[in-house]
């Protein structure tokens, strides 16, 4: 059975939380270098960007990929904000 838009966005919740926690200083990053922290944040930004790009192949009528790219922006607000937060964090550090 294909995943729904909601289920796919839920799969990105951990990435949203990690990015926001690192940015807010509440994520335990003890023992990590700044480069390692930035790499971790970037991996999670990348993960969210992949999720937000999900869309069915218009030329394949049987493609049941959820259309996250075309979903209402209100469903993606926290994910989009976390991407911006992660990129700003990396740029500042």
C-alpha positions, 0 to 999 in steps of 0.5 A: 500500500502506498504511503499518504502525504501525511505519512511521508511528512511524518517520516521527516519529523525526526529531521525537523526536531533534530535541526530545531534542537541543534539550532536551539542548543538543546541537542546533545552534541558533546564530543562532536566537532562543529564540522560534524554537527554541520554535516549532521544538520546538512544530512537532515536538511537533505532528507527533508528536501527529498521528502518535499520533492516527492511527486508521482510521475505524470507519465505513469498512471500506476505511480502511487507516489504521494504528491508532496510537492503539490500538497498544500503548503500549510501541510509542509510549514514545519518542514520548510521552516526546518530546512531554512533553519538548518541552512542558516545554522550551517551558514552561521557555523 
